[in-house]
Amino acid sequence: MVPQVSTGRSRRGRFLFNVIWGWAGVAVNVLSGIVLSPILIRRLGVDQYGLWVLLFSLIDYMRVLDFGFRAAVLNRCARCRARQDWEGVSRTLSTALAYFVGIAASVGLLVSLARGPIVRVMEISPAHAADARILTVLIAATVTLRLAVAPLIAALEAFERFDVVNGIYIGALVFRASGSLAVILSGYGLVEMAVVVLLAQVGECLVTLGRVKQIVPHLTLNPRQSNYRTLTGLFHYGRYSALISTSDLVSLNAPTIALGYLRGAAEVGYFALPFRLLMYITEAIEKVAGVTSSVSAALDELGDKQKVFALAVLTNRHCFALFMPVAVYLLVYGVQLLRLWVTPDMAANGGRVLPILMISFLFAVSAQNNAAAVLIGQSRHHVYAYGTIVEALSIIALLLFFVPAYGIIGAAWVVSSVVLGVRGVYVAAAFCWQNGFPFGHYIWSVYAPGLWTGALMTAVALTLRATVWPGNHWAELIFAGAVLFSLYFAVAFFTVVDSEHRGHILNWGALALKPKAN
């Protein structure tokens, strides 16, 4: 019997509340990226922009030291919360913090001491070598702090306080973006910008610690509460999460590192900007997946399989549908947007990469990320982990083969095809297999409503570009976007949103517009 797609109203409202807060964080992040990226490229040049991306990509591999503990902390704290086991929450957080702080500080120091060899191995030009060594230290400190605070953020997510998590994130992001903008416009460079980023991370850590102590009931953080049994329990769950996070880091950073090593910093910049643009946008999907993972852990604890199916279908269907108009707009007007937003040179190079990467971001990242999140919440993520290992190894091997000859285009096709196969097809099949759900019904439920609506909007967008708004000026891009997005969501309200949820939305709208009695 196929489970029906329905969810409880109270949980639906809480889920939506958490997602909206996540999207607020994404909106601020996208806005900061839109403002900062072109200014950075114009002020410092594509080489220094590529250097910034390259060093962050390289040092970000420190996050493999997570070993999946962050996901394990989230899962265990969510289950302890369901049982109201506050002592278990305190023991879990104390153990995780002892591990994270110790290992992050040790490796951060090691990376700082190895800054000279790192710069030499990456063959950074002598003109930028001195700054690169200082940047390595500052970026290592930032990533160290980010890693150390990870279990506290996981605890807030386990308690479904995504409003707090994203409120802190937004505050740090505003400080980082405004500070970076100030130093760049004042004539300073990457080193000063890295100091701003580090200060923002320090503030985020301190505020997060204070809020966790306020929110989590009866919490005590004491190193003496940490114990070997809890640590091994976290490792038992986190071993597969560790494989996932490590593979994610490889898949995310390998293209820029391969391009930097084999082709130079300029090609890193040409690839990184469109790739990061898509990453900024699909961060909204990641925010939904974070809530999905927490909720699915609670549903699995209660053994409610019907709601698990509903959760996966509805979140994936709506995320796919939400990303669709963005994909259509960037597919049709992407080159014109890059030309006006950044430079003609970026449009000529990055514009070729954008539609290739779009394939995997649309059909895999947006449409199946919540299926992976459900598997993680259910503690059945070993099958997902195996897929991400294949993905990472395939990307590395194919990049080494195609990048020397084909550059950014080869890198784009490698990433897009591998991610589509693993995070699209394989993840959907693994989710259905692990839960006994019919694959065909699941795929149809997720993709069909958004696909034909997107096809209609693509025809409209191509017609607009060929006739009234070719995209040669900002006004044309804005008008075209306004028309496409308005028309798409008007149609999607009837084609994507099912009748039950349409009714809820209309009822909420009616209540919001209803005059209040005096």
PERA-V467713 format. One record per residue. SS is DSSP state (hx for helix, st for strand, lp for the rest). PSI is psi as a letter, one per 40 degrees, with the letter a starting at -180 (* if undefined). NEAR is the number of other C-alpha atoms within 10 Angstrom. Layout:
# PERA-V467713
ss | psi | near
SS | PSI | NEAR
SS | PSI | NEAR
This chain:
# PERA-V467713
ss | psi | near
lp | h | 6
lp | h | 11
lp | i | 13
lp | i | 11
lp | g | 17
lp | i | 17
lp | i | 16
lp | i | 8
hx | d | 10
hx | d | 9
hx | d | 11
hx | d | 13
hx | d | 11
hx | d | 14
hx | d | 17
hx | d | 14
hx | d | 15
hx | d | 24
hx | d | 24
hx | d | 18
hx | d | 21
hx | d | 26
hx | d | 19
hx | d | 19
hx | d | 24
hx | d | 23
hx | d | 17
hx | d | 18
hx | d | 20
hx | d | 21
hx | d | 14
hx | d | 19
hx | d | 17
hx | d | 15
hx | d | 15
hx | d | 16
hx | d | 18
hx | d | 21
hx | d | 17
hx | d | 20
hx | d | 19
hx | d | 12
hx | d | 16
hx | e | 16
lp | i | 14
hx | d | 21
hx | d | 19
hx | d | 20
hx | d | 24
hx | d | 24
hx | d | 25
hx | d | 21
hx | d | 21
hx | d | 26
hx | d | 21
hx | d | 18
hx | d | 19
hx | d | 20
hx | d | 21
hx | e | 19
hx | e | 16
hx | d | 20
hx | e | 18
hx | e | 18
hx | e | 17
hx | d | 24
lp | f | 22
lp | e | 23
hx | d | 27
hx | d | 25
hx | d | 28
hx | d | 28
hx | d | 28
hx | d | 29
hx | d | 29
hx | d | 24
hx | d | 28
hx | d | 29
hx | d | 22
hx | d | 20
hx | d | 19
hx | d | 15
hx | e | 11
lp | f | 13
lp | g | 15
hx | d | 17
hx | d | 14
hx | d | 18
hx | d | 25
hx | d | 22
hx | d | 22
hx | d | 27
hx | d | 27
hx | d | 23
hx | d | 24
hx | d | 27
hx | d | 21
hx | d | 19
hx | d | 19
hx | d | 24
hx | d | 16
hx | d | 11
hx | d | 17
hx | d | 23
hx | d | 17
hx | d | 12
hx | d | 16
hx | d | 23
hx | d | 14
hx | d | 13
hx | d | 19
hx | d | 19
hx | d | 14
lp | e | 14
hx | d | 17
hx | d | 16
hx | d | 12
hx | d | 19
hx | d | 20
hx | d | 13
hx | d | 9
lp | e | 19
lp | f | 15
lp | h | 18
lp | i | 15
hx | d | 11
hx | d | 8
hx | e | 13
hx | d | 15
hx | d | 13
hx | d | 15
hx | d | 24
hx | d | 21
hx | d | 16
hx | d | 24
hx | d | 27
hx | d | 20
hx | d | 22
hx | d | 25
hx | d | 27
hx | d | 24
hx | d | 23
hx | d | 21
hx | d | 25
hx | d | 21
hx | d | 19
hx | d | 23
hx | d | 21
lp | e | 22
hx | d | 22
hx | d | 25
hx | d | 25
hx | d | 23
hx | d | 27
hx | d | 27
hx | d | 22
hx | d | 25
hx | d | 28
lp | e | 20
lp | f | 20
lp | f | 21
hx | d | 24
hx | d | 19
hx | d | 19
hx | d | 24
hx | d | 23
hx | d | 16
hx | d | 18
hx | d | 23
hx | d | 21
hx | d | 15
hx | d | 20
hx | d | 21
hx | d | 16
hx | d | 18
hx | d | 22
hx | d | 21
hx | d | 14
hx | d | 19
hx | d | 24
hx | d | 20
hx | d | 14
hx | d | 16
hx | d | 18
hx | d | 13
lp | e | 9
lp | e | 9
lp | i | 15
lp | a | 17
hx | d | 21
hx | d | 19
hx | d | 16
hx | d | 20
hx | d | 21
hx | d | 19
hx | d | 22
hx | d | 21
hx | d | 21
hx | d | 15
hx | d | 21
hx | d | 23
hx | d | 17
hx | d | 14
hx | d | 21
hx | d | 19
hx | d | 11
hx | d | 13
hx | d | 20
hx | d | 13
hx | d | 11
hx | d | 16
hx | d | 19
hx | d | 14
hx | d | 11
hx | d | 14
lp | h | 16
lp | h | 15
lp | f | 12
lp | h | 18
lp | h | 16
lp | h | 17
lp | h | 14
hx | d | 15
hx | e | 10
hx | e | 16
lp | i | 20
lp | i | 15
hx | d | 9
hx | d | 10
hx | d | 18
hx | d | 17
hx | d | 12
hx | d | 15
hx | d | 23
hx | d | 17
hx | d | 14
hx | d | 23
hx | e | 25
hx | d | 20
hx | d | 25
hx | d | 25
hx | d | 23
hx | d | 21
hx | d | 25
hx | d | 25
hx | d | 24
hx | d | 22
hx | d | 19
hx | d | 19
hx | d | 24
hx | d | 22
hx | d | 18
hx | e | 20
hx | d | 22
hx | d | 29
hx | d | 29
hx | d | 21
hx | d | 21
hx | d | 26
hx | d | 22
hx | d | 17
hx | d | 18
lp | e | 18
lp | i | 21
hx | d | 26
hx | d | 18
hx | d | 20
hx | d | 27
hx | d | 29
hx | d | 26
hx | d | 27
hx | d | 24
hx | d | 25
hx | d | 24
hx | d | 21
hx | d | 16
hx | d | 16
hx | d | 20
hx | d | 18
hx | d | 21
hx | d | 19
hx | e | 21
hx | d | 21
hx | d | 23
hx | d | 28
hx | d | 23
hx | d | 22
hx | d | 24
hx | d | 25
hx | d | 24
hx | d | 25
hx | d | 26
hx | d | 27
hx | d | 26
hx | d | 26
hx | d | 28
hx | d | 26
hx | d | 20
hx | d | 20
hx | d | 17
hx | d | 15
hx | e | 10
lp | f | 13
lp | g | 12
hx | d | 16
hx | d | 15
hx | d | 19
hx | d | 25
hx | d | 24
hx | d | 16
hx | d | 23
hx | d | 26
hx | d | 26
hx | d | 20
hx | d | 22
hx | d | 27
hx | d | 26
hx | d | 21
hx | d | 26
hx | d | 27
hx | d | 28
hx | d | 23
hx | d | 22
hx | d | 26
hx | d | 24
hx | d | 17
hx | d | 21
hx | d | 25
hx | d | 20
hx | d | 20
hx | d | 19
hx | d | 19
hx | e | 22
hx | d | 21
hx | d | 23
hx | d | 20
hx | d | 22
hx | d | 23
hx | d | 19
hx | d | 17
hx | d | 17
lp | c | 18
lp | i | 14
hx | d | 16
hx | d | 13
hx | d | 23
hx | d | 22
hx | d | 15
hx | d | 19
hx | d | 25
hx | d | 25
hx | d | 19
hx | d | 24
hx | d | 25
hx | d | 21
hx | d | 20
hx | d | 24
hx | d | 22
hx | d | 18
hx | d | 23
hx | d | 27
hx | d | 24
hx | e | 21
hx | c | 24
hx | d | 25
hx | d | 29
hx | e | 30
hx | e | 31
hx | d | 26
hx | d | 31
hx | d | 29
hx | d | 25
hx | d | 26
hx | d | 28
hx | d | 25
hx | d | 28
hx | d | 28
lp | e | 23
lp | f | 19
lp | f | 18
lp | e | 23
hx | d | 18
hx | d | 18
hx | d | 25
hx | d | 24
hx | d | 15
hx | d | 21
hx | d | 26
hx | d | 20
hx | d | 13
hx | d | 23
hx | d | 23
hx | d | 14
hx | d | 16
hx | d | 24
hx | d | 17
hx | d | 11
hx | d | 16
hx | d | 25
hx | d | 17
hx | d | 14
hx | d | 17
hx | d | 20
hx | d | 16
hx | d | 12
hx | e | 14
hx | b | 20
hx | d | 27
hx | d | 19
hx | d | 20
hx | d | 27
hx | d | 24
hx | d | 20
hx | d | 23
hx | d | 24
hx | d | 19
hx | d | 17
hx | d | 20
hx | d | 27
hx | d | 21
hx | d | 16
hx | d | 22
hx | e | 26
hx | c | 24
hx | d | 15
hx | d | 18
hx | d | 25
hx | d | 22
hx | d | 19
hx | d | 21
hx | d | 26
hx | d | 18
hx | d | 13
hx | d | 13
hx | e | 14
lp | f | 12
lp | i | 17
lp | h | 14
hx | d | 15
hx | d | 10
hx | d | 12
hx | d | 19
hx | d | 19
hx | d | 12
hx | d | 17
hx | d | 23
hx | d | 20
hx | d | 14
hx | d | 20
hx | d | 24
hx | d | 17
hx | d | 14
hx | d | 19
hx | d | 20
hx | d | 13
hx | d | 12
hx | d | 21
hx | d | 21
hx | d | 12
hx | d | 18
hx | d | 24
hx | d | 17
hx | d | 13
hx | d | 18
hx | d | 17
hx | e | 11
lp | c | 9
lp | d | 10
lp | g | 19
lp | e | 18
lp | f | 23
lp | e | 14
lp | i | 13
hx | d | 13
hx | d | 11
hx | d | 16
hx | d | 20
hx | d | 14
hx | d | 12
hx | d | 22
hx | d | 19
hx | d | 12
hx | d | 13
hx | d | 21
hx | d | 18
hx | d | 13
hx | d | 14
hx | d | 22
hx | d | 16
hx | d | 11
hx | d | 16
hx | d | 20
hx | d | 14
hx | d | 12
hx | d | 17
lp | d | 25
lp | h | 19
lp | i | 14
hx | d | 12
hx | d | 10
hx | d | 13
hx | d | 14
hx | d | 12
hx | d | 12
hx | d | 14
hx | d | 11
hx | d | 12
hx | d | 12
hx | d | 11
hx | d | 11
hx | d | 11
hx | d | 10
hx | e | 9
lp | h | 9
lp | h | 8
lp | h | 7
lp | h | 4
lp | * | 3
